[in-house]
Amino acid sequence: MNTRDLSSHEPYVPGRGLEEVARELGVAAADLTKLSSNENPYGPSPRAVEAMEAAVGGVHRYPKASHTDLTASLADEWGLDPAQVWVSPGADGALDYLARATLAPGDGVLVPDPGFAYYAMSARYHNARVETYPVTKPDDFAQSADRVLDAYDGERLVYLTSPHNPSGSEIALDEVRTLAERVDPETLLVVDEAYGEYSAAESARTLVDEYDNVAVTRTFSKAYGLAGLRVGYGLVPESWADAYARVNTPFAANDLACRAANAALDDDDHLRRSIDGARRSRERLRDGLDVRTWPSGGNFVLAEVGDAAAVAEAAKREGVIVRDCGSFGLPGCIRVTAGTAEETAEGVAVLNRVTD
């Protein structure tokens, strides 16, 4: 027996882990500076840690109550009915839920190129076809309704990323509104705001009230520092209220993740420290690197370094891990996460040295 034809499915390639690189180099993980995966260098909220410690003895129970509690908290946070909040295992889980609720075999999905690889992966898992629209370096990765509409041909799902990974560019709310009004009524716009907390722009959540073809996805992996717990969520139109129970994997978001996320929502001090620190380091990267960079609304900066693979390898040998963007179709660029002040200074010094 064989699997179905998976030849068009490209595996997701994450940035390499700290321990993995430490083993390769024969050094302690503590001696490395990881600026490759857009994680929160300030760690999780202390309240989140306390919530997990208090609950760990109860993990033999299914997370019905904690899931309900987190849903209610997020609904209150965003001013929505709880049925409009789809808690998921990471934001990629929310992408899968929306695909399950939307796609029939053969439907089209329009994704940015370059962009988050999982958009296309999720589409293909659901037997959809994938088309792309360009977000290009010559245009400084500008995003607009016209660029999307030039490539649009009635696809069932259209993904927008704001801030965009890996460039950091953003799409204005009015541009999303234009798309909502001009695409087919049966086309769902999914606005991925995984890095939304770091941006000064208004969330597309406001459009969820205005249109029944706009959904927003968010995550606790970035600004909230809970990447290892895999918890995210979608914000969906009111008319979608009963779809979640029909597409959700039973108890997909685990108990500790739900409790930690709920506690993190209440820790405004930790969130503000994480956001402010990332914004400061983001500007230090742009000001300090001796190469071209682009404005970013996320907790990272895209930098043009020539041979990205060689620069990333040389930086790694000096203890700094950055993301070679060849996998995004940008072989001349690296993506550098905004670390702590100390990590960012180290990253700037090493990168300037190896790109001379």
C-alpha positions in Angstrom: 0.0 0.0 0.0 1.2 3.5 -0.8 0.3 7.0 0.4 -1.6 9.2 -2.0 0.6 11.3 -4.3 2.5 13.7 -2.1 5.0 14.8 -4.7 3.7 18.3 -4.7 3.9 18.7 -0.9 7.0 20.5 0.3 7.9 19.9 3.9 8.1 22.8 6.3 11.7 23.6 7.1 12.0 25.4 10.5 15.0 27.3 11.7 17.4 25.0 13.5 17.1 24.6 17.2 19.6 25.9 19.7 20.6 22.5 21.1 20.9 21.1 17.6 23.4 23.8 16.5 25.2 23.5 19.8 25.8 19.8 19.3 27.0 20.4 15.8 29.5 23.0 16.9 30.5 21.2 20.1 29.7 24.1 22.3 27.2 24.9 25.1 23.8 26.2 24.0 24.3 29.0 26.4 27.3 30.2 24.3 25.1 30.7 21.3 22.8 33.7 20.3 19.7 32.5 18.5 18.2 35.1 16.2 16.6 32.9 13.6 13.1 31.8 14.7 11.4 35.1 15.8 10.9 33.8 19.3 10.4 36.1 22.3 13.8 36.5 24.0 12.2 37.6 27.2 10.6 34.2 27.7 7.1 33.4 28.9 5.1 35.5 31.3 5.8 34.5 34.9 2.0 34.3 35.4 1.9 31.7 32.6 4.6 29.7 34.2 2.8 29.8 37.5 -0.5 28.7 35.9 1.2 25.7 34.3 3.0 24.7 37.5 -0.3 24.8 39.4 -2.1 22.7 36.8 0.4 20.1 35.9 -1.0 17.6 38.3 -4.3 17.6 36.5 -3.1 16.8 33.0 -4.9 13.4 33.1 -8.1 15.4 32.5 -9.3 16.7 29.1 -9.0 20.5 28.8 -12.7 21.3 28.5 -12.8 24.0 31.2 -9.5 25.6 30.3 -10.3 25.7 26.6 -13.7 27.3 27.4 -12.0 29.8 29.8 -9.4 30.9 27.2 -12.1 31.3 24.6 -14.1 33.5 26.9 -11.1 35.6 27.7 -10.2 36.1 24.0 -13.8 36.9 23.2 -13.7 39.6 25.9 -10.3 40.8 24.7 -11.5 41.3 21.1 -15.2 42.2 21.8 -16.6 39.2 20.0 -19.0 36.4 20.8 -17.1 33.3 22.1 -18.4 31.3 19.1 -16.3 33.6 16.9 -13.1 32.6 18.6 -11.5 29.4 17.4 -8.7 28.3 19.8 -6.2 26.1 18.0 -2.8 24.3 18.4 -0.8 27.2 17.1 -2.0 29.7 14.5 -1.3 27.1 11.9 -4.0 25.0 13.5 -6.4 27.9 12.9 -5.3 28.0 9.3 -6.2 24.3 9.0 -9.6 24.8 10.7 -10.5 27.6 8.2 -9.4 25.4 5.3 -11.5 22.5 6.6 -14.5 24.8 6.8 -14.0 26.4 3.4 -12.2 24.1 0.9 -13.6 21.4 -1.4 -11.2 19.3 -3.5 -9.9 21.3 -6.4 -10.7 24.8 -4.9 -8.1 27.4 -5.3 -6.0 29.1 -2.6 -4.1 32.3 -3.3 -0.9 32.8 -1.2 1.9 35.4 -1.1 5.2 34.6 -2.6 7.4 34.7 -0.7 5.5 33.8 2.4 4.7 31.4 5.2 5.1 27.9 3.7 2.3 26.5 5.7 -0.4 28.4 3.7 0.3 26.2 0.7 0.9 23.1 2.7 -2.4 23.4 4.4 -4.2 24.0 1.1 -2.6 20.9 -0.4 -3.5 18.8 2.6 -7.1 19.7 1.8 -6.7 18.8 -1.9 -6.8 22.4 -3.0 -4.7 23.9 -5.7 -2.3 26.7 -4.9 -1.7 30.0 -6.8 0.5 32.9 -5.8 0.7 36.6 -5.9 4.0 38.5 -5.7 5.5 40.3 -2.7 8.8 41.4 -4.3 12.1 42.8 -3.3 12.3 45.3 -6.2 9.1 46.8 -4.9 10.3 46.8 -1.3 7.8 44.0 -0.5 4.9 46.4 -0.8 1.4 44.9 -0.3 -1.7 46.2 -1.8 -5.2 45.2 -3.0 -4.2 45.7 -6.6 -1.3 43.3 -6.3 -3.5 40.6 -5.0 -6.4 41.3 -7.4 -4.0 41.2 -10.4 -3.4 37.5 -9.5 -6.8 36.7 -8.1 -9.1 34.4 -10.2 -11.9 33.5 -7.9 -9.9 31.5 -5.4 -11.8 30.3 -2.3 -9.2 31.4 0.2 -6.8 34.3 0.0 -4.0 34.7 2.5 -2.7 38.1 3.6 0.2 38.5 6.1 0.5 41.6 8.1 3.3 42.0 9.2 4.6 39.8 6.4 7.2 37.1 7.0 10.0 37.4 6.1 10.0 41.0 4.9 8.1 42.8 7.8 6.0 44.8 5.4 2.3 45.5 6.2 -0.9 45.8 4.3 -3.1 48.8 5.2 -6.5 48.2 6.6 -8.2 50.1 3.8 -6.5 47.7 1.3 -7.9 44.7 3.1 -11.3 46.5 3.0 -11.0 47.0 -0.7 -10.3 43.3 -1.2 -13.2 42.3 1.0 -15.5 44.3 -1.3 -14.0 43.3 -4.6 -13.4 39.5 -4.3 -16.1 37.0 -4.9 -18.6 36.8 -1.9 -17.6 33.1 -1.5 -13.9 34.0 -1.1 -12.5 34.1 2.4 -9.7 36.6 3.2 -7.5 35.2 6.0 -5.4 38.0 7.6 -2.5 36.3 9.4 -1.4 38.6 12.2 1.0 36.3 14.0 3.3 39.4 14.6 0.4 41.8 15.1 1.3 42.8 18.6 4.6 44.3 17.4 2.9 46.5 14.9 1.5 49.9 15.4 -1.2 49.3 12.8 -4.8 48.6 13.6 -5.8 44.9 13.5 -8.1 43.6 10.8 -10.3 42.3 13.5 -12.5 45.4 13.0 -13.3 44.1 9.5 -14.7 40.9 11.0 -17.7 42.9 12.1 -18.1 44.6 8.7 -17.7 41.6 6.4 -18.6 38.0 6.5 -15.6 37.1 4.3 -12.8 38.2 6.6 -11.1 36.1 9.3 -8.0 36.9 11.4 -5.5 34.5 12.9 -3.2 35.2 15.8 -0.8 33.3 18.0 0.7 33.2 21.5 4.0 32.0 20.1 5.5 35.4 19.5 4.9 38.4 21.7 3.4 36.2 24.5 6.5 33.9 24.5 4.6 30.6 24.4 6.0 29.1 21.2 6.7 25.8 22.8 3.1 25.3 23.9 1.6 25.7 20.4 -1.6 27.8 21.0 -3.2 30.2 18.6 -6.6 31.2 17.5 -8.8 32.5 14.7 -11.4 35.4 14.8 -14.2 34.6 12.4 -17.4 36.2 11.2 -20.6 35.7 13.3 -22.2 33.6 10.6 -19.5 31.0 11.0 -20.4 30.4 14.7 -21.4 26.7 14.4 -18.6 25.6 12.0 -15.9 25.4 14.7 -17.4 22.3 16.5 -17.7 20.6 13.1 -14.0 21.1 12.0 -12.2 21.2 15.4 -9.9 18.3 16.4 -11.2 17.1 19.8 -9.3 18.8 22.6 -6.6 20.0 20.2 -5.3 22.8 22.4 -3.8 21.2 25.5 -4.7 22.1 29.0 -1.4 23.6 30.0 -1.3 25.7 26.9 -4.8 27.0 27.4 -4.1 27.9 31.1 -0.8 29.5 30.3 -2.3 31.6 27.4 -5.1 32.7 29.6 -2.7 33.9 32.3 -0.4 35.6 29.8 -3.4 37.6 28.5 -3.6 39.2 32.0 0.1 40.0 32.2 0.2 43.4 30.5 3.6 44.3 32.0 5.3 41.3 30.4 3.6 41.9 27.0 4.6 45.5 27.0 8.2 44.7 27.9 8.3 42.2 25.1 6.9 44.6 22.6 8.9 47.6 23.6 12.1 45.5 23.7 11.5 44.1 20.3 10.8 47.5 18.7 14.0 48.9 20.2 16.1 46.0 19.0 14.4 46.1 15.6 15.6 49.7 15.2 19.1 48.8 16.5 19.3 46.1 13.8 18.3 48.6 11.1 20.6 51.3 12.3 23.5 49.1 13.1 23.8 46.6 10.3 26.1 47.7 7.4 23.8 46.2 4.8 20.5 47.1 3.3 17.5 46.4 5.5 13.7 46.9 5.1 11.2 48.5 7.5 9.5 45.9 9.6 6.3 45.7 11.7 7.4 42.4 13.2 10.0 41.3 15.7 12.6 40.8 13.0 14.5 42.5 10.2 15.2 41.3 6.7 18.7 42.1 5.5 20.4 41.8 2.1 23.8 40.3 2.5 24.8 38.8 -0.8 25.4 35.1 -0.3 22.9 34.4 2.5 23.9 30.8 3.0 27.5 31.7 3.4 26.8 34.6 5.8 24.5 32.5 7.9 27.1 29.8 8.1 29.9 32.2 9.0 27.7 33.9 11.7 26.8 30.5 13.1 30.5 29.6 13.4 30.9 32.8 15.5 28.0 31.9 17.7 25.1 33.8 16.1 22.2 31.9 14.4 20.2 33.8 11.8 17.7 32.6 9.2 19.0 32.1 5.6 16.0 33.1 3.5 16.9 30.9 0.5 13.9 28.8 1.5 11.7 31.8 0.9 13.2 32.3 -2.5 15.4 35.1 -1.3 18.9 33.6 -1.5 20.6 37.1 -1.0 18.8 37.8 2.3 18.8 36.8 5.9 16.2 37.3 8.5 17.4 38.5 12.0 15.2 38.3 15.0 15.1 41.2 17.4 16.7 39.8 20.5 17.5 41.3 23.9 19.7 44.4 23.8 22.7 42.3 24.5 21.8 39.6 21.9 21.1 42.3 19.3 24.4 44.0 19.9 26.2 40.7 19.5 24.2 39.9 16.3 25.1 43.3 14.8 28.8 43.0 15.6 29.1 39.4 14.2 27.0 40.1 11.1 29.0 43.2 10.2 32.2 41.3 10.7 31.2 38.3 8.5 29.7 40.5 5.7 32.7 42.7 5.3 
